[in-house]
Amino acid sequence: MKVLIVGSGGREHAIAASVAKSPKVEKMYCAPGNAGIAEFAECVAIGAMEFDKLVTFAKDTAIDLVIVGMDDPLVGGLVDEMEAAGIRTFGPRKNAAILEGSKAFSKDLMKKYNIPTAGYENFTDSDAAIAYLEHVKFPIVLKADGLALGKGVLICQNLEEAKAGVKEIMLDKKFGSAGNEMVIEEFMTGREVSVLSFVDGKTIKTMTSAQDHKRAGDGDTGLNTGGMGTFSPSPFYTKEVEEFCNKYIYQATVDAMAAEGREFKGIIFFGLMLTEDGPKVLEYNARFGDPEAQVVLPRMKNDLIEVAEACIDGTLDQIDLQFEDNAAVCVVLASEGYPVSYEKGFPIYGLEEFKKQDGYYCFHAGTKFDSGQIVTNGGRVLGVTAKGKDLKEARANAYAATEWVQFENKYMRNDIGKAIDEA
């Protein structure tokens, strides 16, 4: 079969690496792809939001399956467009992708169906938001309603910071139209855990757990980023936590979406906070996490194509989802200055080392070819991932592998997975 992956980041590279293992696949394309994905797929110069061009390409090339990796095209309705053209596509339709596309929608859904989450209020008027903030307990969390590349969340320690945050999100439109509506949410404390899942509209099968590191600097300091590294599994995701989430969160979310006439097929990413009062949902995403996919997919035993097709066909209950009994850690190599401003176009050296070793991966997030040389082309450049028999070994392997790669202005956090040592 012929497969088209839509996206250009480390997540899509991890998806492509998994798809390449499937005996069902004879040819793979990626739009627009990157220099790393080019090892597995023919990269096509079509942007992820160029729906008409993507549909035309899929029809002209007789694509059998489209996998949409990114949030923007999912929320924008690419799956609907592909299906209307008769092309099988893995990912939620527009009316289901709203689970990620609108934080206000997802919070209201959780409230309506008694799914555990933080207390909150939604606002479309900045004056009303500020009036509300004058009577809350700090710290408090402000969230832009729409998609903001994982950066539209502000944690405010006092009223002065909160007022500045309202101005930033709703008036200055730092996150664009994502800030037309804003969620004000109580601040939760505890361990964060990410759990990805496959969903076929009625059945849900969860993958192995992971934990992301969002802040730019060591010790969780600095600005929020798209993710600076991750590890899997999380030692804090115990059997008791899993049983609670199975009972009150996972199936409840799938059933809630179905009850709302928004049947969800694809990936639901559950961002969880393990609070003193039990697990609560921080956020939903409607696709693989980035960089969570980079540690979860290499540990998955199943054929990704088979699982994706079962989600589309409503036969996920027949899949025995299995993961290796080991661990993986991903350390993101970024450009110095990310997520604010950084230079691009620096040659990358040492990538060939990863082909010599089993259990090591280098997922490209922001790279391109320039005169035959792979160069940096983004804030997050590479995701260096390694497996190990346990988390400590995987972490040591991943950090050792970061030394294989060199480029000017290379930056990384040095404490990815440090929480492992405290578990």
N, C-alpha and C positions, 0 to 999 in steps of 0.2 A: 504494500500500500504506500501511497504518497502522503506525507504529513507536512503541514505548514504550522510553524510556531510563530506567534506574534509577540514581539518584544526585542529588547536589545541589552538586557542586563545580566548580572550574575545568576539571577533566578532562571532566566531563559537558557543560559548556558547549562545549568544543572538539569533542567528539563530535557534539553537536547542530548546531554550525555546519557540520561536514562532512556530516552526514546531510541537512541542508537543501539542499545542492547537488545531491543525487541526484534525477534526473527520475523515479525510481521511487516517490518518497515524496509522498503527497498530504496526509497528516496526521501530526503528531508530538505525542506526549505525553511528559512527564517527571515522574517521581515520586521525591522531592518537588519537584525543580527549584530554581531561585532566580530573582532578578529579571532576570538577564542571559539565562538560558535561555528566559525568557518571551517573548523576541523571536522565537524560532523555534518554540517548543512550548507546548502548553497544559499548565500545571503542575497536578499533581494532589496533593492533600494526603494522600499515603500514604507512610509511612516506608519506607526501603530494606529494613528487616528485618521488615516486616509482610507476610509471604509470602502468607497466605490472602487478604488484601485485594488484593494485587498480582495474584494469579492470577484472582480474581473480576473485577477491573477489566479485565484483559486479555481474558477470555472475553466479558464483557458488551459490550466496545467492539470486539470482533472484531479484535484486534491481530494483525497478520501477522508481526511480528518484534519481539522484545524484545532490547535491548542492555543488559547489566548492566555498569555502569561501575566499581562499588566492590568492594573486597576482602571485606568482611564478608558481604554476601549470597551471593557466590560460594562462600566457604568454608563458609557455612551451608547451602548446597544449594538456592538459589533456581532454578538452571537445571534441576535434577532435578524440582522442583515444577512448573515451567512445562511441561517436556516431558511430564510425566505427564498434564497437562491438554491435551496436544496442541498446545501453542504453541511455534513455532520460536523458539529463544533462542540468542543469541551469547554464548559464555562457557563456561568449563570446568565440568563436573559436579563435585559435591562431592568425589568420590574422586580427581579430578585437581587441583582447586584446593588440595589439601593441599600441593602444591608450594610455595605461598606460606604456607598456613595453619600449617605446622609446619617450623620451621628444622631441627629434629632430623631429621625425615623427609628433607628435601632434602639435608642433609649426608650422611646415610647412603646416599641414592641416588647421590650423586656418588662416594662412596667405592666403592660396589659396582660402578659402571660406569666407573670410572677417568676421571671428568670432573674436570679440574684445579680444585682449590679449596684453601683454607688447611687446615692440620692442625687437628684439633679433638677434643673429647670432649663427650658429652651427660651431663647430670646431673639427677636428680629429687630428690636428697638434698643439702641445703645443707652438711652437715658433710663429705660426700665431695668436694663441689666445693672447699671451702676446703683440704682436705688435698691435693688435686691442685694447687691454686694455689701451694702452698708449694714446688713443684719446677719451676715454669715460668719461661720467659724473659719479661721485661717489655719494652715494654708488651704487654698482653693484651686481648682483646676478649670481653666478656660479652654474650650475646644472649638475650633472652626468647624462648622457643620460638614462642609464638603471635603473633597480630596485635596491634600496639601503635602504630598510626598512624604508623609510620616512626620511632618514638622509643625503641623498646625495646633500644637498643644502647648499651653503655657501653665506652669505651676507658679502661683503667686503667693508670697509669704505674708502680705499685708494689703490693706485697702489701696494704698498708693500704687503698689505694683499692679493690682487688679484693674484699677482705673486706666493705667497706662496700657494694660493688656487689651482691654475693651477697645481703646482707641486704635491700637495696632491691628486688631482683627477686624473690627466692624467699620471703623471710619477711614483709617489709612489703607485698608484692604491689602495688608502685607501678603495675605494668601489668596488674593483675588476674590472672585465670586464665592469661594469656599467660606468666606466670612460674612456672607449676607445674613446667615443665621448662626447663632452661637449657643453652645451648651455650657452651662456653669454646673460643675459637678463637685461633689464632696471629695476631698483628698483621701485616698485609701493608702494604707501602709501594709507591707508584707512582701513576700517573694513574688516576682512575676514569672509566669510560665506561659509558653506558647504551645498550643495544641492544634495541629492541622488535621483536617478530616476530609474524606471523600463522601459525597452526598449524591443520591440518585432521585431526590424528590421526596422519598419516604424513609429510606434506610440511610444510616450514617455509620461510617467506619473510621475510627480515629487512628491517626498515625502516631509514631513515637513522639515524645515530648521534646521541647527545645527551650532555650532561653536566649533572648537577644540582648544586646547592649546598645542602647540608643544614643547615649551622650558621646560627644566627640573626644573627651579627655579621660585619662585614667582616673579611677575613683568615682566614676559617674559624674564628672564635672564638665562644664562647657555646654555648648548648644546641642539641641536634639538633631540627630542626623537620620538618614535612612536606615542606619544600623552599622555598627563598627565591628561586629563579630557575634558569634553565637556558639552554643554547644548543645549536644543532644546525646543521651536523654538528660532531663533535669532530675537531680537526686531529690528535689523537693516535691516532685509529682509522685506521691506515694499511692499505694493501692487504695487507701481510704479516700484520698482526693479524687482519684479516678472514678471510684464508685459514686461519690457525691455528684460529680459532674455528669456522669452517665444518667443519673436519675433526674437531676434538676436543670441541667444546662444544655447538653448536646442534643438529645432527641427532642427536648422541649423547643429548641430553636427551630429545628427542621419542621416540627409539627406546627409551630406558630406561623412560619412562612407559608406553609400549605394552607392553613386556615385563613390566611389573608389573601389567598388567591395568587400567591407569589411563589409557586413551586420552585425550589432551589435545586439545581443540578450543577455539580462542579466541586469546588473546594470551599469549605468554610474554615477560616483561620480564627481560632478562639484565643484572644489575648486575655489571660486570667490573672487575677491578683489573689494570692492566698492570704486572706486576712484572718484576724483573730476570730471573726464571726463565720469563717468558712470561705470557700472559693467564690469569687464574684467576677463577672465579665467586665473587663476594662474596655475592650473594643472587639468588633468583628472585622475581618477582611474577607473579601470574596475571591481570593486567589492564594497561591502559594506565597509564603512570606519570603522576603529577601533581606537578610541572608539565611533565614531558616531552611529554605529549600536546599541550600548547599550542604547542610548536615543531615537532613532527614532523607532526601532522595538517595544519597549514596549508601544508606543503610537499609533501603527497602529491597526485599527479596523478589517482590512481584514484578511482572511485566507491566510497566506504566500504561502502555497502550490498552492492554486487557482491562485494567481497572477503569481507565477513562471511558472506554466503550460501555462498560457495565453501568457507569453513572448515567450515560446518555440513554441507555436502553432500559433503565429501571431494574437491573438485575444484580445490583451490588450485594444483595443478600447472599448470592452464590459465590462471592469472592472471599477467600481466606487470606486476609491481609497480614503479611508477616514482615518482621524486621530482624536484622542481624543482632545477635547478643553481644554488642560491643558499644563503642562510643565514637563520636566525631566532634571536632572543634574547627571552627572557621574564624580566621583572623583577617579582617579587611585591611588591605594596603590602600591607603587613600593619598590624595594630593595634599601637601601641606597647605593649610588655610581652609580646607573643606570644613563646614558646609557654606562658608561665606564667599571667599574669592580665592582662586587658585589658578595656576598656569597649567597649560596642556601641551601635548606635542613632544614629550620627552621619550627617547627610546627606552624600551624595557629589555633587560638582559636576564638570562638564567631560566627562562621558561622551559627549555628543553629538559631540565633536570626532572621535571614531574613525569616525563614519559619513561624514565628509567626505574621508577619506584612504584610498587603496588601500594594502594591505600593512601595515596597522596593525590590531591586534585588542585588545580589552579583555575578557578572560575573567573572569567573575564566580565567585569562590570562596566568599565569605561575605557575601552581600547579601540584602536582602528589601525589599518594598514596605511603606512606612508612610505612610498617608494620601496615597498617590499619589507619594510621594517615595522614591527608592532610598536606603537607609541601610545602614551597616555592620552585619554580623550574624555576625562570626567573627574568628578570629585572622588567617588569610590572607583578605584581602578581594577583591583583584583581581590578575589576571595580565596585565600590560601587555606585549604581544608585538609585535615589528616584524620585518619581513623586510629584507634588504639584499643587494646583489650578493655580499658576502662577510661574514664574521663581524664585522669591525671596523665596517663600515657598519651592519649590523643592530644591533649593540650601541649605537652612537651614536644610531640612530633610536629604539630602545627607551627609552633614558634621556631623550631629548628628549620622548618621548610621556608619560613619567611625570609631567612638569610640567603636562600638560593636566588632570590629575585632582587634586582637592583634597578632603580630609576631615580632620576633627579627629583627632589622634593618628596620622596617617599615618607609617608607618615602612618603610624599605626598605634593603637592602644596596646599597652603591655600587660594588661590585666584581664584579658578575655577569659572567662571561666574561672576567675580567681575564687568565686563563690563556692566552687567545687571543694576547695580546701577547707571550707567552713562546714560542709555538709556532714 
